[in-house]
Structures are given as C-alpha cells and as structure tokens.
Amino acid sequence: MEMSESHKGQMPSDEQLTAFIDGELNAAERERIERLIADDEQVAERFDFLSRSTLPFAEAFQPMLDEAPAAKLDAMLAAIPSSKEDKVRAAGIGRRGFLAAMAASFVAAIAVDRAVIGIGRKRSQPDEDAEWRAVVAEYLSLYTVDTLSAPAGDRAQQVAQLNEVGAKLNLSLAPEAVAMPGVEFKRAQILNYDSKPLAQIAYLDPESGPMALCIVRSAKGAAAPDMENRKGMNVVYWSSATHAFMLIGHAPIDRMEQLAADVRAHLIA
C-alpha cells in the first residue's frame, strides 16, 4: 500500500501509537494517527503489533522500576527550560514518555504498561506463528541477569508452578521434562498473548544469560525444528500436533539446538 503524499515522513513513534491505543491523544492527533494507520501499511503493521503485545511487561519489571531514582528524574525534568519541554511535548512524547526515556539510562529494562489490550479494528493478520515469537523476543530482550536473580525455590515450588502452567495448556510438565544441562531453572509462569495463555519457563545460563522455553496451544500440526534470530537472540522453534514451542536465548545456535533437542525429546517422551 502506498503512503499518500501528505503523510510521507510522518511515521508515528511507539509512544504516540501507545498513547493512541490508550486513548490519551486529543481529537486532532487521534484523527492524524487514524489516517496514517489507514494509509500506510508500515504504520498499520506497527499498530497491530503494539495492540497485540499483551504480555505483562509492567508486572515483570516493576521491582526494577521501583528502584529507579524517580525523584532525580523529576528534578532533571523540572530543570529543563520551558521552551525545550514544549518541543518535547510537541513531538508527541509528553511527560510520561520523556521520563520513561530518561529512566532507561538508569535501569536495566523499562516496562510497557499494558495488561490486556484488545484490537480496535479487524484487519488481516500476519503469520500468527511468527508473530507470537516476535512478541516473546520483544519481551525477553528486556531481561537481564538481575531480572532472574531471585532464588528458584525448592522442587515442590517448581512442581507447583509447572503444574499450574501445564493445566492452562493441557500439557504435562515435570521438572525433569523441562530441565536443561548446565542451565538453571528459575521460574514458570503463564502470560497472556492475544487473549490466549502463553507459558514461559525462564532459565539463567551462566554463560549467556536469560533463556526461555515458551509454549502456546496450536492447531496447525506438527513441524520439525527450525531456527531464526530475533532481537539479537537465537531461536529454535517447533510444534507438535497440539502445541507450538520456542527456545530463545543468547547462547550460540549450536548449543541452542542441542538444548532444544534435549527438551523436545523429554516432552515427547
């Protein structure tokens, strides 16, 4: 789809699209964004992606954000001359977006505060299998070693977490089935993607950092393992007759392949 002449060069920022989704723009800005979504395929695709990104970023990273020097950030913003602050507001960022941008220099990750957002319009969707992997990669790219620094708990706690996750997906999960050699199990939890449960089993690899095995229900049938790279991380993904799986992390691809093969064999067994 070609972008009309009047809209060229006006790709809105993620902050502006987020504000549009959250209903925080004035009438004129809403109309402008609506026209861009209708006229420009790239804007429409980004809008759909942000609308479908329903993973609880804020909940995952709130402990880190709580440690951010909020008072210092407020003081820095107050010290900006009014003319410069007006320019920031004119760019469509606003105080909340500007503070978030500054906070990124003080914390290891920032939160996108979106619990569950419905899509406001029905559109043709891209490949769903690729899209859920893209959302997971976006989410995991915010993880650092500190994100997973909390103790994993004893075996009973791990079993309880995996049982709860497995029940949501109608999938039997035991600690032995998802264990990976040389990689520490940290937690299992259910996230929400496009109003469907998404299992995340998080690990900490002493050599490469955060790693995750993610699972969703899928009716597209079994598929052999394949590989890709997203957000600088290596991904091995495959599917059974009932579920789609992906293992994502910063480890070299040959190691990721071996770890995925081990998990796949245990899950099949």
C-alpha positions in Angstrom: 0.0 0.0 0.0 1.4 3.4 -1.0 1.6 6.1 1.6 -0.2 9.3 0.4 2.0 12.3 -0.3 0.6 14.3 2.7 1.7 11.6 5.2 5.2 10.7 3.9 7.9 11.0 6.6 5.3 11.1 9.4 5.8 7.6 10.9 4.5 8.0 14.4 6.7 6.8 17.3 5.8 3.9 19.5 5.0 6.4 22.3 2.5 8.1 20.1 0.9 4.8 19.0 0.8 3.6 22.6 -1.0 6.9 23.6 -3.4 6.4 20.7 -4.2 2.8 21.8 -4.6 4.0 25.4 -7.0 6.9 24.3 -4.6 9.6 25.6 -4.4 11.7 22.4 -6.5 14.8 21.7 -9.1 14.7 18.8 -6.7 16.2 16.2 -3.9 13.7 17.0 -6.3 10.8 17.0 -7.5 11.7 13.6 -4.0 12.1 12.3 -2.9 8.7 13.6 -6.1 7.1 12.2 -5.4 8.5 8.8 -1.8 7.1 9.0 -3.0 3.7 10.0 -5.4 3.6 7.1 -3.0 5.0 4.5 0.4 3.5 5.5 0.9 -0.3 5.7 4.0 0.1 7.9 2.1 2.2 10.4 -0.8 -0.3 10.4 1.6 -3.2 11.0 3.3 -1.5 13.9 -0.1 -0.5 15.4 -1.3 -4.1 15.1 2.0 -5.4 16.8 1.7 -3.0 19.7 -2.0 -3.7 20.1 -1.4 -7.5 20.2 1.6 -7.2 22.6 -0.4 -8.2 25.7 2.5 -9.6 27.7 2.6 -8.1 31.3 5.8 -6.0 30.8 5.0 -3.8 33.8 4.4 -6.7 36.2 7.6 -8.4 35.1 9.8 -5.4 35.6 8.1 -3.4 38.3 10.7 -4.4 41.0 13.4 -2.9 38.9 11.4 0.2 38.1 10.7 0.7 41.8 14.4 1.2 42.3 14.7 3.9 39.6 15.6 7.3 41.0 12.2 8.9 40.4 13.0 12.0 42.4 16.1 12.6 40.4 14.3 12.2 37.2 11.6 14.7 38.3 14.3 17.1 39.2 16.0 16.7 35.8 12.8 17.3 34.0 12.0 20.4 36.2 15.4 21.8 35.3 14.7 21.7 31.5 13.9 25.2 30.1 10.2 25.5 29.3 10.9 26.0 25.6 12.7 22.6 25.4 9.9 20.9 27.3 7.4 22.4 24.9 9.4 20.9 22.0 9.3 17.5 23.7 5.5 17.8 24.1 5.1 19.0 20.5 6.9 15.8 19.4 4.0 13.8 21.0 6.1 12.3 23.8 4.8 14.1 26.8 6.0 13.9 30.4 5.3 10.2 30.9 7.2 9.2 27.7 10.1 11.6 28.4 10.5 10.2 32.0 10.5 6.7 30.6 13.2 7.6 28.1 15.4 9.0 30.8 14.7 6.1 33.1 16.2 3.8 30.5 19.6 5.2 31.3 19.3 4.3 35.0 17.6 0.8 34.9 18.4 -2.3 33.0 14.9 -2.5 31.4 11.8 -0.4 31.0 8.2 -1.5 31.3 5.5 -1.1 28.7 2.4 -0.9 30.9 -0.1 -2.9 29.1 -2.0 -5.8 30.7 -4.6 -6.8 28.1 -5.4 -4.5 25.1 -8.0 -5.5 22.5 -7.5 -4.7 18.8 -9.9 -1.8 17.9 -10.3 -2.9 14.3 -10.4 -6.1 12.4 -7.5 -6.4 9.9 -5.8 -9.2 8.0 -3.2 -10.6 10.3 0.4 -11.7 9.6 1.6 -15.2 10.2 0.4 -15.9 13.7 3.3 -18.4 14.4 5.9 -15.8 13.5 4.1 -13.1 15.4 3.9 -14.8 18.8 7.7 -15.5 18.5 8.3 -11.8 17.7 6.3 -10.7 20.8 8.2 -13.2 23.0 11.5 -11.9 21.7 10.5 -8.3 22.3 9.6 -9.3 25.9 12.7 -11.4 26.6 15.0 -8.7 25.2 14.3 -6.6 28.3 15.6 -9.4 30.6 19.0 -9.1 32.3 20.7 -11.4 34.7 19.2 -9.3 37.5 15.7 -9.9 36.3 16.2 -13.6 37.1 18.4 -13.2 40.2 15.7 -14.3 42.7 16.0 -17.9 44.0 14.2 -20.5 42.0 12.6 -22.2 45.0 12.7 -25.9 46.0 11.4 -28.8 44.0 7.9 -28.6 45.5 7.6 -25.0 44.4 8.9 -25.8 40.9 6.4 -28.7 40.6 3.6 -26.4 41.7 4.5 -23.8 39.1 4.8 -26.3 36.3 1.5 -28.0 37.3 -0.3 -24.6 37.2 1.3 -23.8 33.8 0.6 -27.2 32.4 -3.0 -27.1 33.4 -3.6 -23.9 31.5 -2.2 -25.5 28.3 -3.5 -29.1 28.9 0.1 -30.2 28.8 2.0 -32.4 31.3 5.1 -30.6 32.6 7.5 -32.0 35.1 10.9 -30.5 36.3 12.7 -33.4 34.6 11.0 -32.8 31.3 12.0 -29.1 31.1 15.4 -29.4 32.7 18.4 -28.4 30.6 22.0 -29.4 31.4 24.1 -26.5 32.7 21.2 -24.1 32.7 19.4 -23.1 35.9 15.6 -23.3 36.0 14.3 -20.0 37.5 10.5 -19.9 37.2 7.4 -21.0 35.3 4.5 -18.6 34.7 1.5 -18.0 32.5 1.5 -14.9 30.4 -1.3 -13.6 28.1 -0.9 -13.3 24.4 -3.8 -12.3 22.2 -6.2 -13.5 24.9 -4.6 -16.9 25.0 -2.3 -18.5 27.6 1.4 -18.4 26.9 3.7 -20.4 29.1 7.1 -19.0 29.9 9.7 -21.2 31.6 12.6 -19.0 32.4 16.2 -20.1 32.9 19.5 -18.5 33.6 22.5 -19.7 31.6 25.8 -18.8 33.4 27.5 -18.3 30.1 24.9 -16.4 28.0 22.3 -15.0 30.5 18.5 -15.2 30.3 16.9 -18.0 28.3 13.3 -19.1 28.0 11.2 -22.0 26.8 7.8 -20.7 25.7 4.7 -22.7 24.7 1.3 -21.9 23.2 -1.5 -24.1 22.0 -1.5 -24.6 18.3 -3.8 -26.5 15.9 -1.5 -26.2 12.8 0.0 -29.6 13.2 3.5 -31.0 13.9 6.5 -29.3 12.4 10.2 -30.1 12.7 12.6 -27.7 14.5 13.7 -24.6 12.6 15.9 -21.7 13.6 15.9 -17.9 13.4 17.4 -14.8 15.1 15.2 -12.2 16.8 16.3 -9.1 18.7 19.9 -10.4 18.7 18.9 -13.8 20.2 18.9 -17.3 18.7 15.5 -19.1 18.5 14.8 -22.8 17.9 11.1 -23.4 17.3 9.0 -26.5 16.5 5.4 -27.7 17.1 3.6 -30.9 18.0 0.0 -31.8 17.0 -1.3 -29.6 19.8 1.3 -27.0 20.8 3.9 -24.7 19.4 7.3 -24.3 21.2 10.2 -22.0 21.1 13.5 -21.9 23.0 15.1 -18.4 22.9 18.4 -17.1 24.3 21.8 -15.6 23.7 23.7 -18.8 23.6 25.3 -19.9 20.3 22.9 -21.5 17.9 24.6 -24.9 18.0 24.2 -25.0 21.8 20.6 -23.8 21.5 19.9 -26.6 19.0 21.2 -29.2 21.4 19.3 -27.8 24.4 16.1 -27.7 22.3 16.7 -31.3 21.2 17.0 -32.4 24.8 13.8 -30.7 25.9 11.9 -31.9 22.8 12.9 -35.5 23.5 11.8 -35.3 27.1 8.5 -33.6 26.3 7.7 -36.2 23.6 8.6 -39.0 26.0 
